[in-house]
Amino acid sequence: MPLLPVVGAALVGLALAPAPAWSQAGAGYPSRPLRFVVPFTPGGSNDIFGRVLGQRLSESMGQPVLIDNRPGAGGLLGAGIVAKAPPDGYNLMIHSTSFTTNVALQPKLAFDPLRDIAPITQLGAGSLLMTVAANSPIRSMQELIAAARARPGALNYGSSGTGGVNHLATEVLNRMAKIETVHVPYKGIGPAVADLLGGQIQLLLSGIPNVMPQVKSGRLRPLAVSTARRSAFLPDVPTMAEAGVPGYAVTLWWGLFAPGGTPRPIITRLNTEVARILESAEMRERLAAEGAEPTPMTPEAFARIVRDEIDFWRRVAREAGIKPE
């Protein structure tokens, strides 16, 4: 698949040239263009963040950053490419929470998600939002839970597909609230929103930007956000924990990764540069468009999040009997 450059189409071939040994690169890193593998099609949040971050990183590090969209297998195709790339700092990846959810669902992978992928830093984090149609009799999470307990299996919820974060996060709600709602998978979140508005499904837990226009227009009613803290974008909407599901917390995030074994000085350099870029107004604006806020952190802190989430989602999938499609 052709690379889509942030800067300079003529430089595509250079990104795939053999990497110099670390001893040769030394303090001169980077000495040639970097590649950002985005494991999704152009236009989505991972791609948008990759392009903005790549442009700013190019300016600060003095080398072009090329965007390589490699969609497939729920983002695992691109992750596999990065896992097998030379650990030289020239092949990086922009990924999201879907990395941990999709890894958790796969019984066998061509790479080790903890050994072969090195977290550099989280870029941003946001919340899912539970919504119902404005004409629904359900006006709060307490009422939703009561309705689901009164008629087990009567309420349907949508998702962007089996194994996605909104599917798994709703299954967590089912278990923690001791309710039974029925999963209706869609090929993308757009059709799920349409059916929520049309009454074919009764609830939807999705990213804030997916439903914000309908919330603002009064067509959808927000009930709760999924994160442990309220969202800055919907400060009047309670958290799940506040609304009747103590301990519930699910976060959407995006992050930057490298192949496992990438030298520590490179990881540190990239972490430092990205943290500075995340302070920019442009990056904050792009994150805000996805309902997220910048969340720079150390590689160790981000690695703990990735490891803990993979374990968590594996338990959720096992207990809910969720299998990959």
DRENLUM-153329 format. One line per 8 residues: for each residue x, y, z of C-alpha. Coordinates in Angstrom, 1 decimal, m for minus. Example, Ala and Ser with C-alpha at 12.3 -4.5 7.8 and 13.67 -1.06 7.14 Angstrom:
DRENLUM-153329
12.3,m4.5,7.8; 13.7,m1.1,7.1
This chain:
DRENLUM-153329
0.0,0.0,0.0; 1.4,3.4,m0.9; 2.6,5.7,1.8; 0.7,9.0,2.2; 3.2,11.6,3.2; 2.7,14.5,5.5; 5.6,16.1,3.8; 7.0,15.2,0.4
5.7,12.4,m1.8; 9.1,12.0,m3.4; 10.5,10.9,0.0; 8.4,7.7,0.2; 11.1,5.4,m0.8; 13.5,6.8,1.8; 11.2,5.7,4.7; 11.6,2.0,3.7
15.4,2.2,3.2; 17.5,m0.1,5.4; 17.9,1.5,8.8; 21.3,2.4,10.1; 22.5,0.6,13.2; 22.0,2.4,16.5; 25.7,2.9,16.8; 25.7,4.7,13.5
22.6,6.8,14.3; 23.7,7.7,17.8; 22.8,11.3,18.8; 22.0,12.1,15.2; 18.6,10.5,15.4; 16.6,11.1,13.3; 18.8,11.2,10.2; 16.0,10.3,7.7
12.2,10.4,7.4; 10.0,8.7,10.0; 7.0,6.5,9.2; 3.7,6.6,11.1; 1.7,3.4,10.6; m2.0,4.2,11.1; m3.9,0.9,11.2; m7.1,2.4,9.9
m8.4,4.1,6.8; m7.7,7.9,6.2; m10.1,10.3,7.8; m10.6,8.7,11.2; m9.3,10.0,14.5; m6.1,7.9,14.4; m5.3,9.2,11.0; m6.1,12.9,11.9
m4.0,12.7,15.0; m1.2,11.1,13.1; m1.1,13.8,10.5; m1.2,16.7,12.9; 1.3,15.1,15.2; 3.5,14.1,12.3; 3.6,17.6,10.9; 4.6,19.1,14.2
7.1,16.3,14.9; 8.6,16.9,11.4; 9.1,20.6,12.3; 10.7,19.9,15.7; 12.9,17.0,14.6; 14.0,18.2,11.2; 12.8,15.1,9.2; 9.6,14.4,7.2
7.0,12.1,8.8; 5.2,9.9,6.4; 1.7,8.5,7.0; 1.2,4.8,6.1; m2.5,3.7,6.4; m2.7,0.0,6.9; m6.3,m0.9,7.7; m7.4,m4.4,8.5
m8.2,m6.9,11.2; m9.5,m4.2,13.5; m6.2,m2.4,13.6; m4.1,m5.6,14.2; m2.7,m5.7,10.6; m0.9,m2.4,11.1; 0.2,m3.4,14.6; 1.7,m6.5,13.2
3.7,m4.5,10.7; 5.1,m2.3,13.4; 5.8,m5.3,15.7; 8.1,m6.8,13.0; 9.7,m3.5,11.9; 13.3,m2.7,12.8; 13.5,m1.2,16.4; 15.3,1.9,15.2
12.8,4.7,15.8; 11.9,5.2,12.2; 8.7,3.0,12.2; 6.1,4.2,14.7; 2.4,3.6,15.2; m0.7,5.7,16.1; m3.3,3.4,17.8; m6.1,3.6,20.3
m8.1,1.7,22.8; m9.1,m0.7,20.0; m5.5,m2.0,20.2; m6.2,m3.5,23.6; m9.8,m4.7,22.9; m8.9,m6.4,19.6; m5.7,m8.0,21.1; m7.8,m9.3,24.0
m10.3,m11.1,21.7; m7.7,m12.9,19.6; m6.7,m16.4,20.8; m3.6,m16.3,18.6; m1.6,m13.4,17.4; 1.4,m13.2,15.0; 3.1,m11.0,17.6; 3.3,m10.5,21.3
1.4,m7.2,22.1; 3.5,m6.5,25.2; 7.0,m7.7,24.1; 6.9,m6.6,20.4; 5.1,m3.2,20.8; 6.7,m0.5,22.9; 4.4,2.3,24.2; 5.9,5.8,23.9
3.2,8.0,25.3; m0.6,8.4,25.4; m1.7,11.3,23.3; m5.2,11.9,24.5; m8.1,10.4,26.4; m11.9,10.8,26.4; m15.1,9.2,27.4; m17.9,7.1,26.0
m21.5,8.5,26.4; m24.6,6.5,27.2; m27.6,7.9,25.2; m31.2,7.1,24.6; m33.7,8.6,22.2; m35.3,11.9,23.4; m38.7,10.3,23.3; m37.6,7.3,25.5
m39.3,7.0,28.9; m35.8,6.4,30.3; m34.5,9.6,31.8; m31.5,8.5,33.9; m29.2,5.5,34.4; m31.2,4.5,37.5; m34.3,4.3,35.3; m32.4,2.4,32.6
m31.1,m0.2,35.1; m34.6,m0.5,36.6; m36.2,m1.0,33.2; m33.6,m3.6,32.2; m34.0,m5.5,35.5; m37.8,m5.5,35.1; m37.7,m6.9,31.6; m34.4,m8.9,31.1
m33.5,m9.0,27.4; m36.1,m6.4,26.3; m33.6,m3.6,25.8; m31.3,m3.7,22.8; m28.0,m1.8,22.5; m26.0,m1.0,19.4; m22.2,m1.1,18.7; m19.9,m0.4,15.9
m19.2,m4.2,15.7; m18.4,m7.2,17.8; m15.4,m6.8,20.0; m15.3,m3.0,19.7; m14.8,m0.9,22.8; m18.5,0.2,22.9; m19.6,m3.4,22.7; m17.2,m4.5,25.5
m17.9,m1.4,27.6; m21.7,m2.1,27.5; m21.0,m5.7,28.5; m19.1,m4.4,31.5; m22.2,m2.4,32.4; m24.4,m5.4,32.1; m22.3,m7.3,34.6; m21.6,m4.5,37.0
m25.3,m3.4,37.1; m26.6,m7.0,37.0; m28.8,m6.4,34.0; m29.3,m8.1,30.7; m29.4,m6.1,27.5; m29.1,m7.5,23.9; m26.2,m6.7,21.6; m27.0,m5.5,18.1
m23.7,m5.1,16.1; m23.5,m2.7,13.2; m20.9,m2.0,10.5; m19.9,1.3,12.0; m21.3,3.6,14.6; m23.3,5.7,12.1; m26.0,3.1,11.4; m26.3,2.4,15.2
m27.0,6.1,15.9; m29.6,6.1,13.1; m31.4,3.1,14.6; m31.2,4.6,18.1; m33.0,7.6,16.7; m35.5,5.4,14.8; m36.3,3.2,17.9; m34.8,0.0,16.6
m32.4,m0.1,19.5; m33.0,1.5,22.9; m29.5,2.5,24.1; m26.0,3.3,22.8; m22.7,3.8,24.5; m20.4,5.6,22.0; m17.8,8.2,21.6; m19.0,11.7,22.4
m18.5,13.2,18.9; m20.6,10.4,17.4; m23.7,11.6,19.2; m23.0,15.2,20.2; m24.9,16.8,17.2; m28.0,14.8,18.2; m27.6,15.6,21.9; m27.2,19.3,21.1
m30.3,19.2,18.8; m32.4,17.5,21.5; m32.9,14.3,19.6; m30.8,12.1,22.0; m30.7,12.2,25.8; m27.4,11.8,27.5; m27.5,9.7,30.7; m23.8,9.2,31.8
m20.2,9.3,30.7; m18.0,6.2,31.0; m14.9,7.7,32.6; m14.2,8.0,36.3; m14.3,11.8,36.1; m16.9,13.9,34.3; m16.1,15.0,30.8; m15.0,18.6,30.3
m17.2,18.6,27.1; m20.4,17.6,29.0; m19.8,18.8,32.6; m23.4,18.5,33.6; m23.7,14.8,32.7; m22.8,12.4,35.6; m20.3,9.6,35.4; m21.6,6.0,35.4
m20.4,5.7,39.0; m22.3,8.8,40.1; m25.4,7.6,38.2; m25.8,4.3,39.8; m22.9,1.9,38.8; m20.2,2.3,41.4; m16.7,1.5,40.2; m17.5,1.7,36.5
m14.8,3.4,34.5; m13.9,2.9,30.8; m11.7,5.4,28.9; m11.1,6.0,25.2; m7.5,6.8,24.4; m5.0,7.3,21.6; m1.3,6.7,21.8; 2.1,6.5,20.0
4.0,3.2,19.8; 7.3,1.8,18.5; 8.6,m1.7,17.9; 9.7,m3.6,21.0; 13.4,m3.2,21.7; 13.6,0.4,20.4; 16.5,2.0,22.3; 15.6,3.9,25.3
17.2,7.2,24.2; 14.9,7.2,21.1; 11.8,6.4,23.2; 12.8,9.2,25.6; 13.4,11.7,22.8; 10.0,11.0,21.1; 8.2,11.1,24.5; 9.7,14.5,25.2
8.9,15.9,21.8; 5.3,14.7,21.7; 4.6,16.0,25.3; 5.7,19.4,24.1; 3.5,19.2,20.9; 0.5,18.2,23.0; 0.6,21.6,24.7; m0.1,23.3,21.4
m3.4,24.9,20.7; m3.8,23.0,17.4; m3.3,19.6,19.0; m5.7,20.4,21.8; m8.2,21.5,19.2; m7.9,18.3,17.2; m8.2,16.2,20.3; m11.2,18.2,21.5
m12.9,17.4,18.2; m12.8,13.8,19.2; m14.0,14.5,22.7; m10.5,14.1,24.1; m8.0,16.0,26.2; m4.2,15.7,26.0; m2.8,13.1,28.3; 1.0,12.9,28.0
2.7,10.5,30.3; 5.9,8.4,30.8; 6.4,5.3,28.7; 6.2,3.2,31.8; 2.8,4.7,32.8; 1.4,4.1,29.3; 2.8,0.6,29.3; 1.0,m0.2,32.5
m2.3,1.1,31.0; m1.9,m1.1,27.9; m1.0,m4.2,29.9; m3.8,m3.8,32.5; m6.4,m3.1,29.7; m5.4,m6.2,27.8; m5.9,m8.3,30.9; m9.2,m6.5,31.7
m10.7,m6.9,28.3; m9.7,m10.6,28.1; m11.6,m11.2,31.3; m14.6,m9.3,30.0; m14.6,m11.2,26.7; m14.3,m14.5,28.5; m17.0,m13.9,31.0; m19.4,m12.5,28.3
m18.6,m15.3,25.9; m17.5,m12.9,23.2; m15.6,m14.4,20.3; m13.9,m12.7,17.4; m15.9,m12.5,14.2
